[in-house]
Amino acid sequence: MKILISLLLLLACASLPALAQVTSLLHKEEKRRYLVYTPASYASQPQKAYPLVLNFHGSGMSMAEQMLYTQMNRAAERHQFIVVYPLGIKQDWNVGFGMSYLEGSDDIGFTEALLAKLRQDYRVDGQRVYATGLSRGGFFALRIAAELPHLFAAVASVGGPMPEPVVRHHAKASRVGVLLMHGTADQVVAYGGKPGGYLSAEDTYGYWLKQNGIGLDGKSRRVIDGDAGDGTDVALVEQGNGQQSVALVTIRDGGHTWPGADPFNVGLPIGKTTRDIDANEVIWQFFGKHRR
């Protein structure tokens, strides 16, 4: 997913917040960059360990664009967590289609190395490590759930359901919290799935219920229409087993966007942005229920 870079975005990139730092590590002879944002309280509370969220960009986006578009730093300040925006090779992530699952970029290995480096450099609460992402980054967050459930307590994907190559390669159950947000009018990544590429949003929900050993009882459902004028409404279903939860947020008539974000990317065929929910708040509330 490519996002139009406006003059405002260029100005914002030139004046990144002082608490956001670009750094790098070497993984398999490749320099891999990432952007780290620490809340203001981090320096004043030297004994505190902080939750960590890895926020993966969409295809064609940069780590700075992901930070500025999702505005997750604001949530990091409100809820006191560290948020990191990694950069993919050629601004992409290996999710098994578009590149070889086994021979493409080793993004899972990079994620492991990145997490180890972050634990070394920052006060990270190892029981509260999470991943999220948009589009291609959302697909990759679900690959992380399948391959690294021993390191991550929960993941959240926006506009990126379960890649079929991940399903084929990882039949072993992975107990990890999973939240999926998806618009029914998404023309970039279809809500109904794509044969050979990815499952539908609803089948992704069912897949992760099974992975977590969650039965069909105890489903909660609510509809949210906080902004009657935005042309969308939101239905949230969720089930849990006492430790992990699986949730599907269906955005009726929503497009390939981050819920609650500023629609500065007007002009691209990505559809409506719902104002009914703030993705960052919904994601953090979901993450907050999960520990490793």
Protein Blocks (a to p, Z undefined) as FASTA:
>chain_A
ZZdddfklmmmmmmgcfkbccddddeehiacdddddddfklmmmmmbccddddddddehi
afklmmmmnommmmmmmnopaddddddehhiacehiapafklmccfklmmmmmmmmmmmm
pccdfklccdddehjlmmmmmmmmmmmmmmpgbdcdehiacdfklmmmmmbccddddddd
ddfklckbgfkbpehiaccfklmmmmmmmmnopafehiacddddfblknopacdddddde
hjaccdddddehiacddehiacfkgoianbjadfkbcfklmmmmmmmmpcZZ
